[in-house]
């Protein structure tokens, strides 16, 4: 299992389009991937779950992945949250 704390750098946070794109990134991996914020943990491959977090720019999230490609999965999620626009 790999865990990483990430600060969201997306200008408008995780609105509908960025959430959909994040779910697409997460879905490329076999590992189970979760994002956790303010005590709530959701499946990163679930659009509804991700929307329920209501994340905005500057929020911190814990990214957790467990599986054969967990390192690559966490790295890809981190990269997306830091750089996507």
N, CA, C and O atoms as a GROMACS GRO file, in nm:
protein
  340
    1UNK      N    1   0.084  -0.118   0.000
    1UNK     CA    2   0.000   0.000   0.000
    1UNK      C    3   0.089   0.124   0.000
    1UNK      O    4   0.188   0.131   0.072
    2UNK      N    5   0.051   0.220  -0.083
    2UNK     CA    6   0.125   0.346  -0.088
    2UNK      C    7   0.029   0.458  -0.054
    2UNK      O    8  -0.086   0.461  -0.098
    3UNK      N    9   0.079   0.553   0.029
    3UNK     CA   10  -0.001   0.670   0.069
    3UNK      C   11   0.080   0.796   0.043
    3UNK      O   12   0.202   0.797   0.053
    4UNK      N   13   0.008   0.901   0.011
    4UNK     CA   14   0.072   1.030  -0.012
    4UNK      C   15  -0.027   1.141   0.020
    4UNK      O   16  -0.146   1.131  -0.012
    5UNK      N   17   0.022   1.247   0.083
    5UNK     CA   18  -0.062   1.364   0.107
    5UNK      C   19  -0.035   1.464  -0.004
    5UNK      O   20   0.080   1.497  -0.033
    6UNK      N   21  -0.142   1.512  -0.064
    6UNK     CA   22  -0.132   1.600  -0.181
    6UNK      C   23  -0.217   1.724  -0.158
    6UNK      O   24  -0.329   1.716  -0.109
    7UNK      N   25  -0.162   1.840  -0.195
    7UNK     CA   26  -0.240   1.963  -0.194
    7UNK      C   27  -0.296   1.984  -0.334
    7UNK      O   28  -0.223   1.977  -0.433
    8UNK      N   29  -0.425   2.011  -0.342
    8UNK     CA   30  -0.489   2.033  -0.471
    8UNK      C   31  -0.449   2.170  -0.525
    8UNK      O   32  -0.468   2.272  -0.459
    9UNK      N   33  -0.394   2.171  -0.645
    9UNK     CA   34  -0.348   2.294  -0.708
    9UNK      C   35  -0.440   2.339  -0.821
    9UNK      O   36  -0.416   2.442  -0.883
   10UNK      N   37  -0.545   2.263  -0.849
   10UNK     CA   38  -0.638   2.299  -0.956
   10UNK      C   39  -0.705   2.432  -0.920
   10UNK      O   40  -0.757   2.448  -0.809
   11UNK      N   41  -0.704   2.526  -1.012
   11UNK     CA   42  -0.756   2.661  -0.987
   11UNK      C   43  -0.898   2.660  -0.933
   11UNK      O   44  -0.928   2.733  -0.838
   12UNK      N   45  -0.986   2.580  -0.990
   12UNK     CA   46  -1.126   2.577  -0.950
   12UNK      C   47  -1.161   2.455  -0.865
   12UNK      O   48  -1.278   2.422  -0.848
   13UNK      N   49  -1.060   2.387  -0.813
   13UNK     CA   50  -1.085   2.269  -0.733
   13UNK      C   51  -1.135   2.153  -0.818
   13UNK      O   52  -1.114   2.150  -0.940
   14UNK      N   53  -1.200   2.060  -0.754
   14UNK     CA   54  -1.248   1.942  -0.826
   14UNK      C   55  -1.397   1.958  -0.856
   14UNK      O   56  -1.483   1.903  -0.787
   15UNK      N   57  -1.424   2.034  -0.962
   15UNK     CA   58  -1.560   2.048  -1.013
   15UNK      C   59  -1.587   1.929  -1.105
   15UNK      O   60  -1.504   1.838  -1.114
   16UNK      N   61  -1.701   1.928  -1.172
   16UNK     CA   62  -1.745   1.813  -1.252
   16UNK      C   63  -1.642   1.766  -1.355
   16UNK      O   64  -1.606   1.648  -1.357
   17UNK      N   65  -1.593   1.855  -1.439
   17UNK     CA   66  -1.500   1.814  -1.545
   17UNK      C   67  -1.368   1.761  -1.486
   17UNK      O   68  -1.324   1.653  -1.524
   18UNK      N   69  -1.304   1.835  -1.393
   18UNK     CA   70  -1.179   1.781  -1.336
   18UNK      C   71  -1.200   1.649  -1.262
   18UNK      O   72  -1.112   1.563  -1.264
   19UNK      N   73  -1.315   1.632  -1.197
   19UNK     CA   74  -1.344   1.504  -1.130
   19UNK      C   75  -1.353   1.393  -1.234
   19UNK      O   76  -1.296   1.286  -1.214
   20UNK      N   77  -1.423   1.417  -1.344
   20UNK     CA   78  -1.436   1.316  -1.448
   20UNK      C   79  -1.299   1.278  -1.504
   20UNK      O   80  -1.272   1.160  -1.530
   21UNK      N   81  -1.213   1.377  -1.522
   21UNK     CA   82  -1.079   1.349  -1.573
   21UNK      C   83  -0.996   1.272  -1.470
   21UNK      O   84  -0.919   1.183  -1.506
   22UNK      N   85  -1.011   1.306  -1.343
   22UNK     CA   86  -0.938   1.234  -1.238
   22UNK      C   87  -0.984   1.089  -1.232
   22UNK      O   88  -0.901   0.999  -1.216
   23UNK      N   89  -1.112   1.065  -1.245
   23UNK     CA   90  -1.165   0.928  -1.246
   23UNK      C   91  -1.108   0.851  -1.364
   23UNK      O   92  -1.077   0.732  -1.351
   24UNK      N   93  -1.093   0.916  -1.479
   24UNK     CA   94  -1.033   0.851  -1.595
   24UNK      C   95  -0.888   0.814  -1.566
   24UNK      O   96  -0.844   0.704  -1.602
   25UNK      N   97  -0.814   0.904  -1.502
   25UNK     CA   98  -0.674   0.873  -1.467
   25UNK      C   99  -0.671   0.753  -1.373
   25UNK      O  100  -0.594   0.659  -1.396
   26UNK      N  101  -0.753   0.754  -1.269
   26UNK     CA  102  -0.754   0.646  -1.170
   26UNK      C  103  -0.796   0.513  -1.233
   26UNK      O  104  -0.745   0.408  -1.195
   27UNK      N  105  -0.888   0.518  -1.327
   27UNK     CA  106  -0.942   0.396  -1.387
   27UNK      C  107  -0.843   0.323  -1.477
   27UNK      O  108  -0.866   0.208  -1.514
   28UNK      N  109  -0.734   0.387  -1.510
   28UNK     CA  110  -0.630   0.323  -1.592
   28UNK      C  111  -0.549   0.220  -1.514
   28UNK      O  112  -0.474   0.142  -1.572
   29UNK      N  113  -0.565   0.220  -1.382
   29UNK     CA  114  -0.484   0.134  -1.296
   29UNK      C  115  -0.567   0.022  -1.235
   29UNK      O  116  -0.686   0.038  -1.211
   30UNK      N  117  -0.501  -0.091  -1.212
   30UNK     CA  118  -0.569  -0.205  -1.149
   30UNK      C  119  -0.584  -0.186  -0.999
   30UNK      O  120  -0.677  -0.240  -0.940
   31UNK      N  121  -0.495  -0.111  -0.938
   31UNK     CA  122  -0.497  -0.091  -0.794
   31UNK      C  123  -0.627  -0.027  -0.746
   31UNK      O  124  -0.693   0.045  -0.821
   32UNK      N  125  -0.661  -0.055  -0.622
   32UNK     CA  126  -0.770   0.016  -0.557
   32UNK      C  127  -0.714   0.151  -0.514
   32UNK      O  128  -0.610   0.157  -0.447
   33UNK      N  129  -0.781   0.260  -0.551
   33UNK     CA  130  -0.731   0.394  -0.524
   33UNK      C  131  -0.839   0.472  -0.449
   33UNK      O  132  -0.955   0.473  -0.489
   34UNK      N  133  -0.798   0.536  -0.340
   34UNK     CA  134  -0.891   0.613  -0.258
   34UNK      C  135  -0.834   0.752  -0.232
   34UNK      O  136  -0.713   0.770  -0.222
   35UNK      N  137  -0.924   0.851  -0.220
   35UNK     CA  138  -0.888   0.984  -0.174
   35UNK      C  139  -0.961   1.007  -0.043
   35UNK      O  140  -1.078   0.970  -0.028
   36UNK      N  141  -0.892   1.068   0.050
   36UNK     CA  142  -0.949   1.092   0.182
   36UNK      C  143  -0.930   1.237   0.220
   36UNK      O  144  -0.821   1.292   0.207
   37UNK      N  145  -1.038   1.298   0.269
   37UNK     CA  146  -1.033   1.437   0.313
   37UNK      C  147  -1.136   1.456   0.423
   37UNK      O  148  -1.248   1.405   0.414
   38UNK      N  149  -1.099   1.529   0.525
   38UNK     CA  150  -1.186   1.559   0.640
   38UNK      C  151  -1.260   1.436   0.691
   38UNK      O  152  -1.380   1.441   0.719
   39UNK      N  153  -1.188   1.326   0.702
   39UNK     CA  154  -1.244   1.204   0.758
   39UNK      C  155  -1.330   1.122   0.663
   39UNK      O  156  -1.383   1.018   0.703
   40UNK      N  157  -1.345   1.166   0.540
   40UNK     CA  158  -1.426   1.094   0.443
   40UNK      C  159  -1.335   1.031   0.339
   40UNK      O  160  -1.250   1.099   0.281
   41UNK      N  161  -1.352   0.901   0.315
   41UNK     CA  162  -1.268   0.827   0.220
   41UNK      C  163  -1.356   0.774   0.108
   41UNK      O  164  -1.456   0.706   0.132
   42UNK      N  165  -1.316   0.806  -0.018
   42UNK     CA  166  -1.396   0.763  -0.132
   42UNK      C  167  -1.309   0.695  -0.237
   42UNK      O  168  -1.188   0.718  -0.244
   43UNK      N  169  -1.373   0.612  -0.316
   43UNK     CA  170  -1.308   0.544  -0.428
   43UNK      C  171  -1.279   0.647  -0.537
   43UNK      O  172  -1.370   0.714  -0.584
   44UNK      N  173  -1.152   0.659  -0.577
   44UNK     CA  174  -1.112   0.757  -0.679
   44UNK      C  175  -1.166   0.721  -0.817
   44UNK      O  176  -1.158   0.802  -0.909
   45UNK      N  177  -1.222   0.602  -0.832
   45UNK     CA  178  -1.278   0.561  -0.961
   45UNK      C  179  -1.428   0.586  -0.968
   45UNK      O  180  -1.494   0.547  -1.065
   46UNK      N  181  -1.482   0.651  -0.865
   46UNK     CA  182  -1.625   0.679  -0.857
   46UNK      C  183  -1.650   0.830  -0.873
   46UNK      O  184  -1.609   0.909  -0.788
   47UNK      N  185  -1.718   0.867  -0.979
   47UNK     CA  186  -1.747   1.010  -1.001
   47UNK      C  187  -1.832   1.064  -0.887
   47UNK      O  188  -1.802   1.171  -0.834
   48UNK      N  189  -1.936   0.993  -0.849
   48UNK     CA  190  -2.024   1.042  -0.741
   48UNK      C  191  -1.950   1.053  -0.609
   48UNK      O  192  -1.968   1.149  -0.534
   49UNK      N  193  -1.865   0.954  -0.581
   49UNK     CA  194  -1.787   0.960  -0.458
   49UNK      C  195  -1.693   1.079  -0.457
   49UNK      O  196  -1.683   1.150  -0.357
   50UNK      N  197  -1.626   1.100  -0.567
   50UNK     CA  198  -1.531   1.211  -0.577
   50UNK      C  199  -1.603   1.345  -0.566
   50UNK      O  200  -1.554   1.436  -0.499
   51UNK      N  201  -1.718   1.359  -0.629
   51UNK     CA  202  -1.795   1.484  -0.620
   51UNK      C  203  -1.839   1.511  -0.476
   51UNK      O  204  -1.849   1.627  -0.435
   52UNK      N  205  -1.865   1.405  -0.401
   52UNK     CA  206  -1.914   1.422  -0.264
   52UNK      C  207  -1.809   1.483  -0.172
   52UNK      O  208  -1.843   1.535  -0.065
   53UNK      N  209  -1.681   1.478  -0.210
   53UNK     CA  210  -1.577   1.537  -0.127
   53UNK      C  211  -1.578   1.689  -0.132
   53UNK      O  212  -1.539   1.754  -0.035
   54UNK      N  213  -1.623   1.747  -0.243
   54UNK     CA  214  -1.631   1.892  -0.255
   54UNK      C  215  -1.496   1.961  -0.238
   54UNK      O  216  -1.486   2.062  -0.168
   55UNK      N  217  -1.394   1.907  -0.299
   55UNK     CA  218  -1.259   1.959  -0.281
   55UNK      C  219  -1.235   2.088  -0.360
   55UNK      O  220  -1.279   2.101  -0.474
   56UNK      N  221  -1.165   2.181  -0.298
   56UNK     CA  222  -1.130   2.308  -0.363
   56UNK      C  223  -0.979   2.325  -0.363
   56UNK      O  224  -0.907   2.254  -0.292
   57UNK      N  225  -0.933   2.419  -0.443
   57UNK     CA  226  -0.790   2.446  -0.451
   57UNK      C  227  -0.735   2.479  -0.312
   57UNK      O  228  -0.794   2.557  -0.238
   58UNK      N  229  -0.623   2.419  -0.279
   58UNK     CA  230  -0.561   2.439  -0.149
   58UNK      C  231  -0.593   2.332  -0.047
   58UNK      O  232  -0.522   2.318   0.053
   59UNK      N  233  -0.699   2.254  -0.071
   59UNK     CA  234  -0.733   2.144   0.020
   59UNK      C  235  -0.625   2.036   0.013
   59UNK      O  236  -0.560   2.017  -0.090
   60UNK      N  237  -0.606   1.968   0.124
   60UNK     CA  238  -0.513   1.856   0.130
   60UNK      C  239  -0.593   1.727   0.128
   60UNK      O  240  -0.696   1.714   0.195
   61UNK      N  241  -0.544   1.630   0.050
   61UNK     CA  242  -0.607   1.499   0.046
   61UNK      C  243  -0.500   1.393   0.065
   61UNK      O  244  -0.382   1.414   0.035
   62UNK      N  245  -0.544   1.279   0.116
   62UNK     CA  246  -0.455   1.164   0.127
   62UNK      C  247  -0.493   1.069   0.014
   62UNK      O  248  -0.607   1.024   0.005
   63UNK      N  249  -0.396   1.038  -0.071
   63UNK     CA  250  -0.416   0.945  -0.181
   63UNK      C  251  -0.359   0.810  -0.137
   63UNK      O  252  -0.244   0.802  -0.095
   64UNK      N  253  -0.441   0.705  -0.146
   64UNK     CA  254  -0.398   0.571  -0.108
   64UNK      C  255  -0.424   0.477  -0.224
   64UNK      O  256  -0.531   0.479  -0.285
   65UNK      N  257  -0.326   0.394  -0.254
   65UNK     CA  258  -0.344   0.293  -0.358
   65UNK      C  259  -0.290   0.160  -0.306
   65UNK      O  260  -0.191   0.156  -0.234
   66UNK      N  261  -0.358   0.054  -0.344
   66UNK     CA  262  -0.317  -0.079  -0.301
   66UNK      C  263  -0.335  -0.174  -0.419
   66UNK      O  264  -0.447  -0.195  -0.467
   67UNK      N  265  -0.224  -0.231  -0.466
   67UNK     CA  266  -0.231  -0.324  -0.578
   67UNK      C  267  -0.098  -0.331  -0.650
   67UNK      O  268   0.002  -0.277  -0.604
   68UNK      N  269  -0.099  -0.399  -0.762
   68UNK     CA  270   0.025  -0.425  -0.835
   68UNK      C  271   0.088  -0.301  -0.895
   68UNK      O  272   0.210  -0.296  -0.912
   69UNK      N  273   0.007  -0.200  -0.926
   69UNK     CA  274   0.061  -0.078  -0.986
   69UNK      C  275   0.038   0.043  -0.896
   69UNK      O  276   0.017   0.154  -0.944
   70UNK      N  277   0.042   0.021  -0.764
   70UNK     CA  278   0.010   0.127  -0.668
   70UNK      C  279   0.104   0.248  -0.677
   70UNK      O  280   0.059   0.362  -0.664
   71UNK      N  281   0.233   0.225  -0.699
   71UNK     CA  282   0.327   0.336  -0.708
   71UNK      C  283   0.293   0.427  -0.826
   71UNK      O  284   0.288   0.549  -0.812
   72UNK      N  285   0.270   0.366  -0.942
   72UNK     CA  286   0.236   0.442  -1.062
   72UNK      C  287   0.102   0.513  -1.046
   72UNK      O  288   0.086   0.626  -1.092
   73UNK      N  289   0.008   0.448  -0.979
   73UNK     CA  290  -0.125   0.507  -0.959
   73UNK      C  291  -0.116   0.632  -0.873
   73UNK      O  292  -0.172   0.736  -0.910
   74UNK      N  293  -0.047   0.624  -0.760
   74UNK     CA  294  -0.035   0.742  -0.672
   74UNK      C  295   0.040   0.853  -0.744
   74UNK      O  296   0.002   0.970  -0.735
   75UNK      N  297   0.146   0.819  -0.816
   75UNK     CA  298   0.221   0.920  -0.890
   75UNK      C  299   0.133   0.991  -0.992
   75UNK      O  300   0.141   1.113  -1.006
   76UNK      N  301   0.050   0.916  -1.064
   76UNK     CA  302  -0.036   0.975  -1.167
   76UNK      C  303  -0.142   1.067  -1.105
   76UNK      O  304  -0.171   1.174  -1.159
   77UNK      N  305  -0.199   1.026  -0.992
   77UNK     CA  306  -0.299   1.109  -0.924
   77UNK      C  307  -0.234   1.237  -0.873
   77UNK      O  308  -0.289   1.346  -0.889
   78UNK      N  309  -0.116   1.224  -0.812
   78UNK     CA  310  -0.043   1.343  -0.764
   78UNK      C  311  -0.017   1.440  -0.878
   78UNK      O  312  -0.041   1.560  -0.867
   79UNK      N  313   0.033   1.387  -0.987
   79UNK     CA  314   0.065   1.471  -1.103
   79UNK      C  315  -0.059   1.543  -1.154
   79UNK      O  316  -0.053   1.661  -1.185
   80UNK      N  317  -0.171   1.472  -1.161
   80UNK     CA  318  -0.294   1.535  -1.207
   80UNK      C  319  -0.338   1.647  -1.112
   80UNK      O  320  -0.371   1.757  -1.158
   81UNK      N  321  -0.337   1.622  -0.982
   81UNK     CA  322  -0.383   1.722  -0.887
   81UNK      C  323  -0.292   1.844  -0.880
   81UNK      O  324  -0.338   1.952  -0.845
   82UNK      N  325  -0.165   1.826  -0.912
   82UNK     CA  326  -0.070   1.936  -0.912
   82UNK      C  327  -0.075   2.018  -1.041
   82UNK      O  328  -0.058   2.140  -1.037
   83UNK      N  329  -0.097   1.951  -1.154
   83UNK     CA  330  -0.071   2.016  -1.283
   83UNK      C  331  -0.191   2.037  -1.374
   83UNK      O  332  -0.182   2.118  -1.465
   84UNK      N  333  -0.298   1.969  -1.354
   84UNK     CA  334  -0.408   1.975  -1.451
   84UNK      C  335  -0.475   2.112  -1.452
   84UNK      O  336  -0.488   2.177  -1.348
   85UNK      N  337  -0.517   2.153  -1.566
   85UNK     CA  338  -0.593   2.279  -1.582
   85UNK      C  339  -0.696   2.264  -1.690
   85UNK      O  340  -0.769   2.359  -1.718
   0.00000   0.00000   0.00000
